[in-house]
Amino acid sequence: MPVEPHYKYCPVCRSEYTLIATRCIDCDVDLVDADALPAEEELQSFPPASELECVRVAPMAWIRALSAALQKGGVAHRVEPATAEDAPEEQRPDAFGDVQLFGLYVQSEHAPPARELDGTIASQLLPEEAPPLAEGEEEACPACGTALAAEAIECPDCGLSFG
């Protein structure tokens, strides 16, 4: 696709945006000028998913969050439509119900840090996957950090509702 200087582009999906746009609505990443786009040859040289390690199979919102975190860390990755069978053994993508699933794949050397980032996202999105609290440690509101009682259904500071 030829690039035009009077547009901004998503560095992940290469979608075209007007100059006033700042983020890609699909990939949730900052847009770049045409001269900052990776060369087509560079994009095509990244291995196919079959040669990469699958980090997560999940709905697009989860994959976007993980993709943005990896992009900030400079980790190249690939996102493709996937099925529950493509997921790593320890994951349960069928728990998401009947939604479109996507897989996020990285090169083997980037798999450990990518899985660590994914674990952080998992603990925020799936409370049952959060590590147990240490003795004497209190729950904290994910929005404002206020300490919460274990039975709290709403944050007393910011009003965020749980459950």
N, C-alpha and C positions, 0 to 999 in steps of 0.2 A: 504494500500500500504506500503510495507516495505521500510524504508528509508536507503539510502546509505551515508556513511560519506564523500565520495568524490564528492558530489553534493551539490548545494544550492537549497532551496525550497521557493516557494511563500507561505507565511503564510495564504493567503486568498484562493487561488484555489488549492494549494498544487502541482503545476506544478514543474517539476524537471529541473534544469539548471546546466551548467558547473560551475566550481569554478570561472571563470573569469567574469561571469555575475553578475550584481549588482541589477537589477530591473526586475520585472515581466512585460513582454510586454502586458499581458492581463489586469492585475489589477493595473499596475503602482505603485507598492509598492516595498520597499526594500526587497531583498531576505534574508533569514536566513539560518543558519546551521541546520542540521537535529535535533540536540538536542534542538533547540529553537522553533520547531514546536509545536503547541498545540496538546494535545493528541486527538486521534480520538473520544474518549468518550466525551471529552469537546466540540468538534465540533458538535457531534450528539445531545448533550443536549440542544443546542440553539433551541428555539421554531420555529416551522414552520411559514411561512409568514402569514398564516391564523390567527395566534395568536399575530401578531405584527402590528404596525402602519406603513402604507406606507408613506414615506416622499416624494418620487419623482418617477415618471414614465417618463423615457426619454431615448434617445439613449445612447449607452455604454460610449461614451466620457464624457458625463455629469455625469453619474453614477460613472465612474472611479474617476473623480475629487472629487465628494462628498464622495466616499468610502475612498479615500486617506486622506481627511480632517478628517473624522470620526476616521479612524485608528490612525492618529497622536494624536487625543484626547482620544484614548483608548475606543471608543464607539463600542461595538459589534453590528454587523448588518448583514443582509442577503441580497444578490442580486439574483434575479431570473428573468427569462423571464416574461414579463407582456404584458398586452394590455391597450389601452387607458381607458377602463372601470375600470381598477384597480387603476387609478390615483385619488388622493384627488380631491375634488370638484373644488377647485380654480385653478387647473392646466389645461392646454390645450395641452396634448401630441399629439393630432391630427395635431397641427401646424408643427410638424416635418416631415410631409408627410409620405410616405410609407417606413419607416425604422423599423428595429427590435427594440422593446422597452424593457427596463428592469426596474424592480421596486427595490427600495432600502427600506428595512424595518428595523425598530428598535423597541426595547421594549418601552412601553408607557412612562416610566420615562426619556428616552433619546430623545423623540420626539421634545420637544421645542428647545434644543440646536441644534439638527440635522436640524430642519427647519430653524433656524437662519443661519447656515452654508450654507444650500441650497439657502437661499435668497441672500447671498453674491455671490454665484456662478451664480444665476439667473441674478443679476444686471450686471455681467460681460458678460454673454452670450446672454442675451436678454435685450438690452438697454431700451425697453419700460417698463420693470419691475423694472428699477433702481428708487430709491426714487428721488423725485424732488430736484433740487439744492436749497439751502437756499439763501435768498436775498444777493446779492453781491458775492456769491460763483461762481467760474469758473469751467468749464470742465477741466479735466486733462487727459493727454495721459495715457492709461492703461499700456503702456510699460515702459515709463521713468518718468512720473509724471509731465511733462511740462504743464503749463497752456495753454489752447487752447481757441480760439475764438469759439463761438457757431457754426459758419458756416464753421469751418476748415474741410478740407477733407484729410489733411496730417499733421503729427506732424512736426513742423519746426526744432526740435532737432534731433529726431531719424529717421524721415522719414516714420514712420508707416502710412499706408494708411487706411482711414476709408471709409466705405460704399461700 
